[in-house]
Amino acid sequence: MLQITNLHVNVEGEEILKGLNLSVSPGELHAIMGRNGSGKSTLANVIAGHDKYKIQSGEILYDGKDLSEMSPEDRSLSGIFMSFQYPVAIPGVNNTYFLKAALNAQRKHRGEEEMDAMDFLTFIKEQMKKVEMGESYLRRAVNEGFSGGEKKRNEILQLLALEPRLAVLDETDSGLDIDALKIVAHGVNNFRRDDRAIVVITHYQRILQHMEPDVIHVLLDGRIAKTGGKELAMELEEKGYSWLEEEAAAD
Amino acid sequence: MSDTINRYKQQFKAMMKSRDGDISSTVELRQGAMDCFSELGFPTTRMEAWRETDISQLTKRDYSFATTKPLDLSHKDIAQFLIDPAHVSTVVIVDGNYSEELSSIHETASKAGAIKLFSEIANNEVLKSTVGSLAPFQKDAFVALNIAFMSDGIFIRVPKNEIIPKPIHILYLTTSHEKEVMFHHRNFVVLEEGSEATIIEHYASLDGSPSLTNVVTEMIVGKNAGLRHVKIQEESDRVDHIATTQADIQSNGNYTTSTFLVGSRLGRNDLRVRLAGKGAECSMSGLVLASEEQHLDNHTLIDHEAPYCTSRELFKGIHTDSSRSVFNGCIVVRKDAQQTNSEQTNKNLLLSDNAVVNSNPQLEIYADDVSCSHGSTTGQLDEDAIFYLRSRGLDVLTAQGLLINGFANEIIDSVQIGAVNIYLYRLLSNWLAQMRINING
């Protein structure tokens, strides 16, 4: 589904990704771990299509199509979703209005009928229960005045509502207390299906305790330094990241 | 300049000839104002208050007072400018003339005898003693010109403790003319003690002929009275619109005003509020939508004369193409105005590299026990917000539209008069649709 080959990406003239390879198939949950500055968020943003992140060489294929040719909205409509590390507050834009516009853009693209206001409210309230959001969020402006945890739950709500095929969750666990973390993890588990893939980007392994990752990658200085199973997360928790740096330096 | 003045003098002579039924006090008033205008001449950019408003195009135009009979219009012709008549009283003025057929005054307003034309009550003492008392013409060329040439005026007086539940919508329309014509409208509103009313002042054009609209509005909000005032200016881009509004608020009176400046080639809106009595309140907001070659200005003054008064001011502007706009907001807190609470904000969105906005928030404080703040921001659409919306499948134009709506809606939402809000949302969406054509074209 997602095939990244020898990807080099610059941000404001500085090379952040330095030859990254990654292959994700439907049904899989990949975790990408790494320190701050290792390139985790760059990877998420370059998949979503933020124009600040410039591909220098290498390619990202999604269902065999070259992603660099696609606008952010086309990527979204073809089933790619990024949960933002820092979801943007949009004053004056009502959350319900935004969610409905986003959902109907997807439905229109899929050739489905657009949802009217009544059906949408019934639908979205059902999804909100899954991430334990009260109905008052529907009346507020998008992410405005939301706490960190509320913003992340609003991201997972969008994940559940838009039903993408590939979800990239950029540090969705950061800044969450244990209860919020469980709610978010539960939402993601709810989303998981054989025809969908998930890439969880995180600094800590604690969210992985509430999910079942198939593969864990460690990102180090813009490259995948190590790939393994769930045990790799435990090892990182015990030993930190420095042993991998030493290993990489020895190579 | 003297050629310009002479042109207006000749116009004045011709007009006075055509109005030989006027009573002597009116003739004197007009003559006095005309003399004053001749003395003052039009303001220039050398004057501080007009430094950023270049009216040289306006002064060059050969405006004459309209002599032709106004067109016979039907409800259908003006439907696009009507606010749901079930919810408002409508007073329609076509080319300076009141149209009885097009107007519909709701019972609550007619029973209170609230709405009158100046011409109906020319000898009324209240009218004679108060009109011009708030906005004196001696120092202001456009106010002087207004008195000299004014066709008729709307006089709204709400008696003590009377509440007029339905808003009064005053719609000034201009139609097509062969010559460049000018209209000098006048509104006078008095809310007596404890009374309440809502007034919507609305200017629109039925076609694009060049004309000048020069309006003076005076308002008195009595003790414990409450006035809600909405001004909508959406005249065609061949119209020059100059407006002077002066409102005096007496003790514990409340004045809420919202200005929507969308139309005209050159539009200047001077809005001055005097908080004259203890505990008076003023809430002032505005939205400017400037595009193409428009020049749209708001010059506001909130004068805190009395203690314990509150003022809130929020003006927003959206500027695109090669438009130019000015926000000059001055808050004065006089020596006796202790315990003043005042807040002023101006926010601007620039959608084009060629659009220019000058924002000058000013505070002049002479009292020592006050709480005042002001601020101004000007920027482009938030790129991160646009990316966020696009990453959810919305195209660039939809994303921009959502953000612009979000920015503008704060002002429209604050009006809180259902039927008027609906009108304003439509005004905004039409403007946005027009802007999209400009972007794509």
Boltz contact constraints between the chains, C-beta under 6 A:
constraints:
  - contact:
      token1: [A, 48]
      token2: [B, 391]
      max_distance: 6.0
  - contact:
      token1: [A, 50]
      token2: [B, 387]
      max_distance: 6.0
  - contact:
      token1: [A, 72]
      token2: [B, 390]
      max_distance: 6.0
  - contact:
      token1: [A, 72]
      token2: [B, 391]
      max_distance: 6.0
  - contact:
      token1: [A, 73]
      token2: [B, 390]
      max_distance: 6.0
  - contact:
      token1: [A, 73]
      token2: [B, 393]
      max_distance: 6.0
  - contact:
      token1: [A, 73]
      token2: [B, 395]
      max_distance: 6.0
  - contact:
      token1: [A, 76]
      token2: [B, 391]
      max_distance: 6.0
  - contact:
      token1: [A, 76]
      token2: [B, 392]
      max_distance: 6.0
  - contact:
      token1: [A, 76]
      token2: [B, 393]
      max_distance: 6.0
  - contact:
      token1: [A, 77]
      token2: [B, 393]
      max_distance: 6.0
  - contact:
      token1: [A, 82]
      token2: [B, 391]
      max_distance: 6.0
  - contact:
      token1: [A, 88]
      token2: [B, 384]
      max_distance: 6.0
  - contact:
      token1: [A, 88]
      token2: [B, 385]
      max_distance: 6.0
  - contact:
      token1: [A, 88]
      token2: [B, 388]
      max_distance: 6.0
  - contact:
      token1: [A, 90]
      token2: [B, 385]
      max_distance: 6.0
  - contact:
      token1: [A, 92]
      token2: [B, 406]
      max_distance: 6.0
  - contact:
      token1: [A, 92]
      token2: [B, 407]
      max_distance: 6.0
  - contact:
      token1: [A, 92]
      token2: [B, 409]
      max_distance: 6.0
  - contact:
      token1: [A, 92]
      token2: [B, 410]
      max_distance: 6.0
  - contact:
      token1: [A, 93]
      token2: [B, 402]
      max_distance: 6.0
  - contact:
      token1: [A, 93]
      token2: [B, 406]
      max_distance: 6.0
  - contact:
      token1: [A, 102]
      token2: [B, 392]
      max_distance: 6.0
  - contact:
      token1: [A, 102]
      token2: [B, 393]
      max_distance: 6.0
  - contact:
      token1: [A, 105]
      token2: [B, 393]
      max_distance: 6.0
  - contact:
      token1: [A, 105]
      token2: [B, 394]
      max_distance: 6.0
  - contact:
      token1: [A, 106]
      token2: [B, 393]
      max_distance: 6.0
